[in-house]
Amino acid sequence: MTPVLISATGVTLIGGGQVAPQALAAALALAPVVMAADSGADTALAHGQGPAAVVGDLDSISDAARRELADVLHPVAEQDSTDFEKCLTRIAAPFVIAVGFSGSRLDHTLAALNALVRRVGPPTVLLAGADAMLACPRRVSADLPAGTRVSLFPMGQATASGTGLRWPVDGIDFAPDGRIGTSNEITGPLDLTVTGPMLLIVPAPHLTTAIEIARG
């Protein structure tokens, strides 16, 4: 896929859902280049951000935003992928921080998580409420403060093993319709080996660490 946005720094990708100002500020501090997904253009403008590119089927962007951002619109007509996925496949950057892809539309949130675990586009961290979410790489190494909440949520058949968790996960067969690993706790340096599609969820204040994990 030919990129429409090439950046040497991280990219903040804004969707059409609710975006908390503090989440956007945290994202922009680490990923100052902005792309918007369809009506995320309106969200970006409402927060004083002029996106470098707007990608999507453009069926929900407002007429006002369409006029203001006419020079950076990149319509993608196909309907086999979400606007989130359309954006990710057209970004060339070290990493992406996504905001505005969770909230009132649960189907949109689930679709975004699906794209995460399929590793569409650059390494991506999704900020949603109090959390930062990413697809677990095969090896997870991180130094988080003791007591930090961490969750492992399987998006298919998965396993994990290693050290640094209050409740060990070795030998557990994880599955969306079986065992899951929510609300575990860091006890020391985290060192995990993960197989299968798994989401790693940490508190949003640890966004920098989440990006480091996502990038491997």
N, C-alpha and C positions, 0 to 999 in steps of 0.2 A: 504494500500500500504506500503510495507516495505521500510523505508528510506535508501538511500544510503549515505546521509550526515546528521550527527547528530551534532549539535553545541549548546553550551550554550550561544553563542553570536548571533547577527544577521548575516545573510548571504547576500553577494552581488552576485546577479545572473546576469551574463553577456550574452547578446544575440548577434546575428551576425550583428546587425545594427550598425550605427555610434554611437560611445561613446565619448562624450567630456571629455577631461582629467579632467576638473574641476568637472564634474558630478561624474566621477569614484572616484576621490579623496574624495568628500563629502560622497559618499556611503561607501567607505572603512574605513573612519574615524569612522563610526558608526557600520559597519558590516564588520569586517576584514576577515571573512572566505569567500572564493570565490568558486562558482560553475559556470560552463559554460553550455549553451544550444547549442549543436551541433557546428556550426561554430563560436559560441561565444568563443570557445576555441582558435581560431585564434586571435580573438579580444583581449582576455585576454593576450595571449602571446605577442601580439604587444604592449601592455601597461605594459609589464614586470611583469605580474601576472601569477603564476602557479596555476591553479584551483585545488581544492581538489577533485573535481569530474566533469566529463563531461557526461551529460545525453541527450538523444535524439535518433532519428532514425539514426543519424550519416550519413546522405546522403550528407551533405555539408561541413563537416570538411575537411581541407586539409590533404593530405598525410603526410606532414611534421609534422603537429600538432598531427595527429593520431600516428605517431611513437614516438614523444616526450612524449605524455601523455598516452601511451598504458596501463599503470598500473592503470589509474583512469577513463578509459572509461566504461560507463554503457549503452550499446545499448538497446533501447526499440523499438521493431519492429512495434508495432501496429500503425495504421494510423487514429485512431478515435479521437486522441487528438493532439494538437500542441506540439512542443518541450518545449514551455513555461510551458504548463500544465504538461507535463511529469516531468519536473524539480520540479515544486511546490509540486506535490504529493509525491515526494521522498526526501523532506527536512523536518527534524524535528529541528526547531529552533524557538526562540521567535518572529522573524520577518524576512522579506526578503525585500531588496531594489533591484529593477530590473532596469538595464540600457541596452541599446542596443536593445530595443524591439519596437522602433518607427523610422520613417524616410521614406525611399523610398518605402517600401512595406506597403501600407495602409491596405491591408488585414491582414497582420501580426499585425499591431497596433490594429485594431479592434478586432482581436482574443484575444490579450492580455487584452484589456479592458473587453471583455466578461468573461475571466477567473477571472479578479478582482472582478466583481460584483457577480459572482457565488461563490466567497470566496474559491477558490481552494487553498489548502495548508495553510501555516501559514499566519498571517496578512502581507499584501504585499503593498508596495508603489512603484509606477512606476515613474521613472524620465524620462521626455521627454521634450527636449528643455528647456524652461524657467519654466516648471511646475513640481509639484509633485502631483500624482493622486492616489486615493485610493477609495475603496468601503466605502460609508458612513455606519457606524454602526447605530443602531436604535437611539442611543443618542450620540450627538456630543457636547462635551464641550472643549473649547480651549480659550486661552488668546493670541490673536494675536494683533500686533500693529494697532491702528486706521489707516484706509486708506488702509490696506492690501487688495489686490484683492483676491476674493474668488468666485468660480463658483460651482454651483450645476447642474450637467448634468444628466438627467434621462436616464436610460437604459431600461426602461419599465414604466408602470404606477406607479407613485410615488407622495408622498406628503411630505411637510416639514412644521414645525411651530417652532417658538421660537423667540429669541432675539439676538441682536448683529449685525444685518445687516442693511445697509442703506436703502435697498429696501426690505420691509417685504415679506416673502414668504407664510405666513399663507393663507389658503384657495385656493391656486393655485393647480390645477390638472396638474402635470408635466407629460410629455410623449415625447419620441423621435420625434414623428410626431406632437407634439403640443407645449406647453409652455416649455421653458428651462430657466435655471437661470444663464447664463454666466455673468461674470464681475460685480458681486455684490461687496460690500465693507464693511469691518469691521468697526463698530462704537464703539464697546465695547466688553466685554467678550461674546464669541459665545456660545449659548446654544440652540441646535436644537433637535427636535424629528423628525426622518425621517422614513417613511414607503415606502417599495418598493425598487427596485434596482436603486441606485443613486450613481454617482461618485462625490466625493469632490475634487476640484482642487485648489491648492494654489501655490504661487510662490516657486520655488525650494529652495531658501534660508531658507524657513521654513520647511525643511525636518524633523528636529527633532520633531517639533509639529505634522507634518503629521504622523509620526510613532506612536507617543503617541495616536493620534486619532484612527489610524488603530488598535492598540492593545487594545483599549477600556480602 
